[in-house]
Amino acid sequence: MVAGLLFARAGVRTTVLEKHADFLRDFRGDTVHPSTLRIFFELGLLEKLLQRPHDKVHDLTVTVGNRRLAVADFAGFDPRWGFIAMMPQWEFLDFVADQARAYPNFTLIMEAEATGLVVDEGRVSGVHCRIGEESARIGARLTIASDGRRSVLREESGMPLRSLGAPMDVFWFRIPKQVGPGNETTGIFTSGRIMALIDRGHYWQCAYVFPKGQADQIRAPGLERFRAEVAEAAPQLAAEIAAIASWDDVKLLTVALDRLECWHRAGLLVIGDAAHAMSPIGGVGINVAVQDAVAAANVLAGPVAGGADPDPLLAKVEARRRLAVRAIQGFQNATQKRIVTPLLAGQAPIRPPLPLRLLGRYAVLRRIPAAFLGFGIRPEHVRSPEA
């Protein structure tokens, strides 16, 4: 959607396909990080974006055993974007769609699912899709595949995918809460238990982390046992734990951590989760994808608007983004191996490790993880033209 906005803004006739009838899907990436907020500031849209429902997170904490520690502080950055905006993804996507529709060369087709690539003489020249109940073919000089971690277009392209592995899956669910004076988003790490509690004002958005492939084993003892384990790990949820009324209230996220060895072929560029599925660690997925979109527009939108062949430029997008993606995935992979796997196996000590204790003690150090999670490596700025 962000790529569609930027390409249309540059004067390129742009069509975005969305397979659902609306954007109302819960438990999606809702953490809009400073890097994304700054992009919208550069587009002159940040003030309008923040008129949408959201909550501001200025710092991040973790609870290790019985000890709560501050680990990241965004307050030292420009106050216009020095926070994480907790905004429902449907609000974010709806906002971007509204801004893109202001350009007459932008088209958004809902209930349109890309089902395959159109290939002519070895070059991708569009997509096959299903619009409602009808099959269709849409031609394009450039196809950008951003259809998620189970990308149909990526698979059909034949591009090699490298899996880095993920030792866990996640159950997502909601628990009601009272609105507090500040945002209390936190992570909980105890021996055998990992949870993330995202403060959404009137409710907690909860992530219950467990070893990969064990969803059925956790469900087997029954819902009451699951509630008890959640309340034991996060006592602040105990009073409202009955809100988990059935297993229908608990959604499974199958975690993946992988990336394409090459993101492009003639006529096709792959970005976002389709190019590099991110672990939920750090909540960075949506923001890395937005950075991909900005980089793609910076390299391609102006030349394509001027009639240039996009193919010779596609490798430049991947080259620009490769270091940032590998740095984030390297951090996530190391965290999985050194923290997540031992904790879920009940092997890790409950006492916080030295780096966390130092972050908790010295406020100035908290800007380091804040900068890494908030902006990443080589953050993008809007360089694409406005026609």
N, C-alpha and C positions, 0 to 999 in steps of 0.2 A: 504494500500500500504506500509506503514511504517512497519507494523507487518510482511508483506510478505518479505520485505527486511531483517529484523532482524532474522526471522526464517530460511530463506534460508542461511543467513550468518553463522548461527550456524550449518549448515549441514542438516537441515530438508528439505525433499522434499515438496515443497510448491506450491500451485496453488492459484492464485488470479483471481476472476471473476469480470469483469467490464461490466455492462449491456449496456453501450453506445459504439459507434464505435470509439470515441475519448474522450479527456478530455475538449473539447472546450465548456464550459458552463459558461456564464457570471453571475455576481452577486452571486458568491459563496464566501466562506470564504477565503479572500485574505490576512489576517493579520497574518504573521508568527512572533510569539512573541519570546522574548529572550530565553525562556525555550526550544523551538523547535530549534532555532539556535544553542544553546549549545549542544543539542543532536547530531546535525550534525557535530559540532566541535569534539565531542568525537568519532564520527565515522570516522574522518579524511576527511569529505566531505564538510565542510562549505565553504571553498574557492571556490570549484567547484559550489556549490549551488548558491553562490552570483555572479557567472558569468551569471546567468539567469537574465532577465530583472526584476528590482525591484527598489523601492525607499525606503529611510531610514527615519523613523520617530523617532526622539530622544526625543520628548516631546509631550504631549497631552494638548489641551486647550478646554475650553467650553465657549460659549457665552450665558450669562444669561441676558435677557433684552438687554441693549446696552453695557454691560460690558463683556469684554473678559478676561478670567482668565486661567493661567497655572495651571494644576491639577496633572500632572504626568511627571516625568523627569527620563529618563533611562540613562542619561549621566554618572551617578555615578557608573554604573556597568562595568564589563570588556568590553573594547571597541570592542572586537571581536564579541560580541553578545549584546551589550548595546543599542539596538534599536529595533523597529518593522520593519520588512522587508515587504513592500507592494508589494507582488508578486502575479501575477495572478495564480489562483489555478491550471490552466492547465499547467503552467510552473513548478510549484512545483511537481505535480503528474508525469509529464513527466520526470522530473529529477530523482525522486525516482525510477520510472520504469526502466530507463536506468541503474541506479546503481544496481538494483536487478537483471537485466538480465545478469550481469557479472557472476552470480553464476549459474552453470549448472543445479542445482536442483530447479531453480525457473521457473515457467511458469505463464505468464499473458495471459488470454483469454479475448479478447474484444468481444463485442456484446454477452455476456454471462450473462443472468439474472437468479439469484437464484429464484426458484419458490416455493420451499418447502424443508422440511427436510426429509432425509432418516432415519428411525428409525427401529432398529432391537432389539427386546426383551427389549424395553424401553430405549435403548441407541441410541443417535444420531450417525450415522455412515457415514454421508455425506449429499449431497444436490441433489435435483432434480433441473434441470436448463434447460433453453432454449438457445441454442447456434445458433445464426442466426435463421433459421426457424426450426431447429431440436431440439427435446427433448433429454435430456441426463441425466445420473446419474453419479455423481462423488463421490467415496467413500473416506473417510478420517478417521484417528484415532482421529483427532481434527478438529472441524468446528468452525471458528471464524466468528460470524455474525457482520458485520459493515455496514449494508445496510440502515442506515439513520433513521430519526425520524418516518418514516412510515414503519418500518422494517417488511417485510413479514415473515422472519424467526423468529423474536421475537414473532410475533402474533401466529404463528403456534406452538411455543414452549409452549404456555400456561402460561408463566411467568407473575406474577401480576405486573401491571404498575400503579404507583402512579402519578397523575397529581397535580402539584403545581399551575397551572393556569397561564394565561398570559393575561393581559388586553389590549394588542395591537396587531395589525398586521402592516406590513410595505410595502410600495411601493418603489421599487428600480428603478432608472433610471440614465442616463448619461447626463451631461451638459458639453459642451466644455469649456476649459479654457486656458489661457496663462501659459506657464511654468514659475514658479517663482524661486527665488534664494533658497528657502527652502520649505519644505513640510508644507502645511497649513491645514492639517487635523484637523477638529474641530467638536464639537457638538453644536447645537443651542437649547436653552430652553427658550421659551416665553410662556405666558399664552395661552393655547389652541394649541400650536405648539411645536413639537419636531422634529428636523432633525439632521442627521449625514452627514457631508460632508467629504468624503475621497478623498484626493488629489492624483490623479493618473497621475500627470504630465500634460498631454494634455487634461485631462477631470476630472470633479468631478464625483465620484461614490456617488450617493445621496440616502439616506434613509429617506423617509417621513413617520413618525410614526402617527398612528391614532387609535382610539378605535376599539377593536376587533369586527369583523363582519360588519364593516361599509364601506367596499370597494365599494359596489354598491351605497351607499348614496353619497360617494365622487364623483363617476363617473357621477351620475345623472345630476348635473347642467352643465356638459359639460367640455371639455378639457380646454377651455379658462379660466374658473373659477379656475380650478386646477392650471394652470400656474400662475395665479395672486396670489393665496395663497402661492405657493412655492416662488415666487419672493418677496412677502411681508415678509415671514419668513427669507429668505436668500437673501438679496439685491445683494450680489456678483454674484448671478446667473441670475439676471434680463436681462442683455445684451444678453445672449445666450439662454433665456428660450424657444425660438421657436424651439430649438432642440428637444423638446418633440412634435413630429409631429403628433402622434396619440396615442391612448391608448395601441397600440402594443408595444410602447417604454417603457411602465410602467409595471414592473413585480411585482406580488403580492407574498410576503412571509408571510405565515400563521405561526405566532409565537407559539411555544410550550415550556413549561417548565415542564419536567416530568422525572421520573427515575424508573427503575425496582427495585422491592423490593429484587430480587435475580438475579444475572447476569449469572447464569450458571446452567446447568444440565449435566448429564453424556454425554460426547462427545461434548458438546457445551459451548462456551463462547461468551457473547455478550459485545461489547465495543462501544465506540464513541456515536454518537447521538442515535443509536439503544438502548443503555443502559441508556442514560440520555440526552434527548434533552435540549440544552442550548438556552437561550434567546440571541438575538444579543447584549445585553448590555455588553460592554467591548471587544467585538470581540474575545472571548476566545475559541469558540467552536472547531475550528480545532486544537488548541494547547492542549486542554484537551484530545481530541481524540488521538493525538500523544503520550501524556503521558500514556494513557491507553495501547497503542500498545507497548511502551517500557516496561511498567510494566509486560505485558503479556509475552513478550520475556524473560525478566529477570527471571521470575518464571518458565516458561515452556520450552523455546527453548532448553537449554542444556539437561535437562532430556529427552525430547521427542527425541532429536537427538541420545541419548544413548539408546533408546528403552523403556523408562519407560512409564507406564500408566499415561496419563495426568489427569485423573479424580480426584484423591486425591489432586491435586495441584490447581484446578480451583478456589476454595474458597479463596486461598491466593491472587489471583490477585484482586478480588473484595475487600478483606480486606485491601489490600495495597492502593486502589484507593478511598475507600468509603469516607474518611474524606475530601480529596481534592475536590471531586465532590460536596459533600454536602455544603462545605464552599462556593464554587463559586455560587452554586444555591441559597444558603441562601442570599448571597449578591445581586444576581440578583432579587430574590423575594422581598427583602426589598426595593430595588430601584424601582421596579415596583409599590409597594404599596404606598411608601412615596413620590415618585417624579413623576413617569410616570402617574399614575392614576389621581392625583390632577391637574397636568399640562394639561393633555388632557381634563379635565373637566373645565378648565379655573379657577380653584380655587386657584392655588398656587401664592404666591407673585412673582413679577418680580425681586425683590432684591435678590441677591445671598444669600443662607443660610450661617451661620457662618463657617461651615467646608470648604466650597469652598473659602470663603474670606481668611481664614487662609492659605489654600494651595496657593492661589494667592500671599499672602504677604511673606510667608517664604519658600524659595526654598528647604531647607532641608526636609521639610515635604512632598514634592512631591515624595520623594523616597519611601514612604510608599505605596501609590496606585500603583506606578510603579512596586514595588516588588510583590504586590498582583496580579496585572493583568499580569505582565510579567512572573512570575514564579509560582504563585499559592501557595498552601500548599503542603508540602512534594514533591517537584519536583523530577522527576526521572533522574537517570543517567544510561548510558548504562552499564549493568552488564552481558548481554548475551554474550556467547563466539563467537569467529570467528573460524570456523572449518579450 
